[in-house]
Amino acid sequence: MGARLELALLTMAVDQAEAAGFTMMTTPTLVNPDIMAGTGFLGAHSDEIYYLPADDQYLVGTSEVALAGYHKDEIVDLSNGPLRYAGWSSCYRREAGSYGKDTRGIIRVHQFNKVEMFSYCRVEEAEEEHRRFLAWEEEMLAKVELPYRVINTAAGDLGSSAAQKFDCEAWLPTQNRFMEVTSTSNCTTFQARRLGIRERFDGETRTAATLNGTLATTRWLVALFEKPPARRRLAVHPRGAAAIPWRAREIRACCLTSA
């Protein structure tokens, strides 16, 4: 049941992304050092990344890395609006420094699956695009009826690549706390500048902006199964079952069965 629930959740995320104009991709989970470094992941938290010395390659912790490197050293056409991609991949994280935290279950694991949104856009459009990413994340959370809050991350807690980051945190009743389920970052020109990704503007070339955001991931299953039984049994939509996409119905049916 859990496997089908995860598949339904991720597929629903892809459906939503494609409906919003994203191009769906299954991305590589192995990348070269220049791509990993270009996205900013080899800085302060490089010890969280799996490195394969025999091949001089890295396992990605998010498809953001591969999607950022997709247009490396290219001039992209942004005259008709942002270029948006949705990457489905397995993700790998060492979780270094997290010893003793969430040691049971699937909240903090070394391998998980995720659908990630990624956008190349003009610098002037980045802030608005970031708001759209947050809205798409909230749309997904509303579909599965998870109670959540939005955190505008403090500057001191941002990574090296992000100028602004919003986290959506779902409520875990059994632990009496919130858990991060989505994150969206506006990286402005940080990644594109390091990866040589440019656009044409007013007859010249200049650096593009990049943004990323989680649309669904394995961790959501915890919050779904921990919804109070009374809420899990709300399997019938007020407007009737026909109004709910079949994957949303399947997700609710799985939650109902677990009650």
C-alpha positions as CSV (number, residue, x, y, z in Angstrom):
1,M,0.0,0.0,0.0
2,G,2.8,2.4,0.9
3,A,4.5,1.8,-2.5
4,R,1.3,2.5,-4.4
5,L,0.6,5.6,-2.3
6,E,4.1,7.0,-3.0
7,L,3.7,6.3,-6.8
8,A,0.3,7.9,-6.8
9,L,1.6,11.0,-5.0
10,L,4.6,11.5,-7.3
11,T,2.5,10.9,-10.4
12,M,0.0,13.4,-9.3
13,A,2.8,15.9,-8.8
14,V,4.0,15.3,-12.4
15,D,0.5,15.7,-13.7
16,Q,0.2,19.1,-11.9
17,A,3.6,20.2,-13.2
18,E,2.8,19.3,-16.8
19,A,-0.6,21.1,-16.5
20,A,1.3,24.2,-15.4
21,G,3.6,24.0,-18.4
22,F,6.6,22.1,-17.0
23,T,8.5,19.6,-19.2
24,M,8.8,16.4,-17.3
25,M,12.2,14.7,-17.1
26,T,13.7,11.6,-15.4
27,T,17.1,13.0,-14.4
28,P,20.5,11.4,-13.8
29,T,21.4,10.6,-10.2
30,L,25.1,10.7,-11.0
31,V,26.7,14.1,-11.9
32,N,30.2,15.4,-12.6
33,P,32.1,17.6,-10.0
34,D,31.7,20.7,-12.1
35,I,27.9,20.4,-12.0
36,M,27.8,19.7,-8.3
37,A,30.1,22.6,-7.6
38,G,28.3,24.9,-9.9
39,T,25.0,24.4,-8.1
40,G,26.6,25.3,-4.8
41,F,26.4,21.9,-3.1
42,L,30.1,21.5,-2.5
43,G,30.4,24.2,0.2
44,A,29.6,24.0,3.9
45,H,27.4,20.9,3.5
46,S,29.6,18.9,1.1
47,D,29.9,16.1,3.8
48,E,26.2,15.3,3.2
49,I,26.9,14.3,-0.4
50,Y,27.9,10.8,-1.5
51,Y,31.1,10.8,-3.6
52,L,32.3,7.9,-5.8
53,P,36.1,8.4,-6.0
54,A,36.7,5.6,-8.5
55,D,34.5,7.5,-11.0
56,D,35.0,11.1,-9.7
57,Q,31.2,11.5,-9.6
58,Y,28.6,12.5,-7.1
59,L,25.2,11.0,-6.2
60,V,22.6,13.8,-6.2
61,G,20.5,14.8,-3.2
62,T,18.0,16.4,-5.5
63,S,17.2,16.5,-9.2
64,E,17.8,20.3,-9.0
65,V,21.5,19.5,-9.6
66,A,21.0,17.7,-12.9
67,L,18.4,20.2,-14.1
68,A,20.7,23.1,-13.3
69,G,23.4,21.5,-15.3
70,Y,21.1,20.7,-18.3
71,H,21.8,24.0,-20.0
72,K,25.4,24.4,-18.8
73,D,27.5,26.8,-21.0
74,E,24.4,27.5,-23.2
75,I,22.5,30.7,-24.2
76,V,18.8,29.9,-23.4
77,D,15.8,31.6,-25.0
78,L,13.7,33.3,-22.3
79,S,11.9,35.7,-24.6
80,N,8.7,33.7,-24.3
81,G,8.9,33.3,-20.5
82,P,10.6,30.9,-18.1
83,L,11.9,27.5,-19.1
84,R,10.4,25.1,-16.6
85,Y,11.3,21.5,-15.9
86,A,10.0,18.9,-13.5
87,G,12.5,16.2,-12.5
88,W,11.6,12.8,-11.1
89,S,14.5,11.0,-9.5
90,S,15.8,9.0,-6.6
91,C,17.8,11.2,-4.2
92,Y,20.7,10.3,-1.9
93,R,21.9,12.1,1.2
94,R,24.4,11.0,3.9
95,E,22.6,13.0,6.6
96,A,26.0,13.7,8.2
97,G,25.6,15.4,11.6
98,S,22.1,14.1,12.1
99,Y,23.0,11.1,14.3
100,G,20.2,10.2,16.7
101,K,17.6,12.3,14.9
102,D,14.6,10.6,13.4
103,T,16.4,7.2,13.4
104,R,13.2,5.3,12.8
105,G,10.7,5.5,9.9
106,I,11.2,7.4,6.6
107,I,11.5,11.0,7.8
108,R,15.3,11.0,7.6
109,V,16.7,8.4,5.2
110,H,19.7,8.0,2.9
111,Q,17.6,7.4,-0.3
112,F,14.2,8.7,-1.3
113,N,12.2,9.7,-4.3
114,K,11.2,13.3,-5.3
115,V,9.6,15.4,-8.0
116,E,11.4,18.7,-8.2
117,M,10.4,21.9,-10.1
118,F,13.1,23.9,-11.8
119,S,13.0,27.1,-13.7
120,Y,15.3,29.3,-15.8
121,C,14.0,32.8,-16.0
122,R,15.0,36.4,-16.4
123,V,16.4,38.1,-13.3
124,E,13.5,40.6,-13.2
125,E,11.0,37.8,-13.2
126,A,12.7,35.6,-10.5
127,E,10.8,37.0,-7.5
128,E,7.4,36.5,-9.2
129,E,8.4,33.1,-10.3
130,H,9.3,32.2,-6.8
131,R,5.8,33.1,-5.6
132,R,4.4,30.9,-8.3
133,F,6.5,28.0,-7.1
134,L,5.3,28.4,-3.6
135,A,1.7,28.5,-4.9
136,W,2.2,25.3,-6.8
137,E,3.6,23.6,-3.7
138,E,0.6,24.8,-1.6
139,E,-1.7,23.5,-4.3
140,M,-0.3,20.0,-3.9
141,L,-0.6,20.1,-0.1
142,A,-4.2,21.2,-0.5
143,K,-5.0,18.3,-2.8
144,V,-4.0,15.8,-0.1
145,E,-5.5,18.0,2.7
146,L,-2.4,18.3,4.8
147,P,-2.4,21.0,7.5
148,Y,0.8,23.1,7.1
149,R,2.5,26.4,7.6
150,V,4.9,28.4,5.4
151,I,8.3,29.6,6.7
152,N,10.2,32.4,5.1
153,T,13.7,31.2,6.0
154,A,15.9,33.7,7.8
155,A,18.9,34.9,5.9
156,G,21.3,33.3,8.4
157,D,19.8,29.9,7.7
158,L,20.0,30.1,3.9
159,G,22.5,28.0,2.0
160,S,25.1,29.5,-0.3
161,S,23.0,29.4,-3.4
162,A,19.6,30.8,-2.3
163,A,18.7,34.5,-2.0
164,Q,15.3,33.5,-0.5
165,K,13.7,30.2,0.5
166,F,10.2,29.3,1.6
167,D,9.6,26.0,3.4
168,C,6.2,24.4,3.8
169,E,6.0,22.3,7.0
170,A,3.2,19.8,7.7
171,W,1.9,19.0,11.1
172,L,2.9,15.6,12.7
173,P,0.3,14.8,15.4
174,T,2.2,11.9,17.0
175,Q,5.4,14.0,17.4
176,N,3.5,17.3,18.2
177,R,5.7,19.2,15.8
178,F,5.9,20.5,12.2
179,M,8.1,18.7,9.6
180,E,9.4,20.2,6.4
181,V,7.7,18.7,3.3
182,T,8.5,21.2,0.6
183,S,11.2,23.9,0.0
184,T,11.5,26.4,-2.8
185,S,14.5,28.6,-3.4
186,N,15.2,31.7,-5.5
187,C,18.9,31.3,-6.5
188,T,18.9,34.4,-8.7
189,T,22.1,34.3,-10.8
190,F,24.2,32.3,-8.4
191,Q,24.0,28.9,-10.1
192,A,23.6,30.2,-13.7
193,R,26.7,32.4,-13.4
194,R,28.8,29.5,-12.1
195,L,27.5,27.1,-14.8
196,G,27.7,29.6,-17.7
197,I,24.0,29.8,-18.4
198,R,23.0,33.0,-20.2
199,E,20.2,34.6,-22.1
200,R,19.9,37.3,-24.8
201,F,18.5,40.6,-23.6
202,D,18.5,43.9,-25.5
203,G,21.0,42.7,-28.0
204,E,23.5,41.4,-25.4
205,T,24.0,38.2,-23.3
206,R,23.6,38.2,-19.6
207,T,23.3,35.6,-16.8
208,A,19.9,34.0,-16.3
209,A,18.2,33.3,-12.9
210,T,17.4,29.8,-11.6
211,L,14.8,28.6,-9.1
212,N,13.8,25.2,-7.6
213,G,11.1,23.8,-5.5
214,T,9.8,20.4,-4.2
215,L,6.5,19.3,-5.5
216,A,6.2,15.9,-3.8
217,T,8.6,13.5,-2.0
218,T,8.6,10.2,0.0
219,R,8.6,12.0,3.3
220,W,5.0,13.2,2.7
221,L,3.8,9.6,3.5
222,V,4.6,10.2,7.2
223,A,2.3,13.2,7.4
224,L,-0.4,11.5,5.3
225,F,-0.5,8.4,7.5
226,E,-0.4,10.5,10.7
227,K,-3.4,12.6,9.8
228,P,-6.1,12.2,12.5
229,P,-8.4,9.3,11.7
230,A,-11.4,11.6,11.5
231,R,-9.7,13.6,8.7
232,R,-8.4,10.4,7.0
233,R,-11.9,9.2,6.6
234,L,-12.9,12.3,4.6
235,A,-12.6,10.3,1.4
236,V,-15.6,11.8,-0.3
237,H,-15.2,15.2,-1.9
238,P,-18.1,17.6,-1.2
239,R,-18.7,18.0,-4.9
240,G,-18.6,14.2,-5.4
241,A,-15.8,11.7,-6.2
242,A,-15.9,12.6,-9.9
243,A,-14.5,16.0,-9.0
244,I,-11.3,14.6,-7.6
245,P,-8.5,13.4,-9.9
246,W,-8.1,9.6,-9.7
247,R,-4.7,9.8,-8.1
248,A,-6.0,12.0,-5.3
249,R,-8.8,9.5,-4.8
250,E,-6.3,6.7,-4.6
251,I,-4.2,8.6,-2.1
252,R,-7.2,9.2,0.1
253,A,-8.2,5.6,-0.2
254,C,-4.8,4.4,1.0
255,C,-5.0,6.8,4.0
256,L,-8.5,5.5,4.7
257,T,-7.3,1.9,4.7
258,S,-4.5,2.8,7.2
259,A,-7.0,4.2,9.7
